[in-house]
C-alpha cells in the first residue's frame, strides 16, 4: 500500500503546462498546477459519461459477481480489522487482520482458483498482481486473467493493481484492490476518473468506511485514477477528488475469468 501525504490539490493548468521531472524525483509526487486537457482524453471522458449506466454498473461475469458477494459478506460480519503484514483471518468471527495483497489473494482464491494459482507465490505481494495482469491478454485469458485495455472497460468486481514507483519512499511493492463501481469521469480534471474500491490500507481514501485515525484494514473508499490519451491508467490520487496531487505509476486493470 502506498499512501501520499501532503500532496497538493489539482488546479486548472495553463495550456502546455505539465508536471516537472523534479517533482517526480521527489517520491514521484506531482505537485500539479493542473493537467492539460487534450482532445482524445476529453473525448474518452465524454464517451464514458454517455455510456449505458446500467451496463457499467453490472459485473462483467459471474467471477466478478462472486467477488462482490464475498466483499459484501466480509463487510456484513466484520467485527475486527487492522492493516498489518502478518495475516490473521477468522472469517466466522469476522476478524480480518491483513494488508492489501493478503486480502486480494484470499478473495481470489475463493472465487477464481485458476487466477490465484497464476500468482505463484504462496504469499503474493502487490507487485505480483500487477505483473500477472500486465502479462495477460486483452482477449480470451491467460491462467484465468484478462487485462482490460482501458479504464472505460472496467466494471464492478474487477481488479486494479500498481507497482511501487521507482525511488518512492515505501517498503511496500505497490497496491492492489477491487473495483466496486464503474469508474466515473471527474470533469474538473480531464483524463481523471473517480473509482469506488475495496482494499486493505492503513490510510483511508475519500469517503472511506474506515476511521481516519483507526487501525486501517478492510474497507471501502474512493480513489482517483489518471489516464492517458489511450485510456490507460498512468497515475493515482489516493484521496479521490480531495487529492492535492497524483503519484505517477502505471495502473493495471484485470478481470478474473477462471
Secondary structure, 3 states (H helix, E strand, C coil): CCCCCCCCCCCCCCCCCCCCHHHHHCCCEECCCCCCCCHHHHHHHHHHHCCCHHHHCCCCCHHHHHHHHHHHHHHHHCCEEEECCCCEEEHHHCEEEECHHHHHHHHHHHHCHHHHHHCCCCCCCHHHHHHHHHCCCCCCCECCEEECCCHHHCCCCCEEEEECCCCCCCCCCEEEEEECCCCEECCCCCCEEEEEEEEEECCCCECCCCCCCCCCEEEEEEEEEEECCCCCEEEEECCHHHCCCEEEEEEEEEEECC
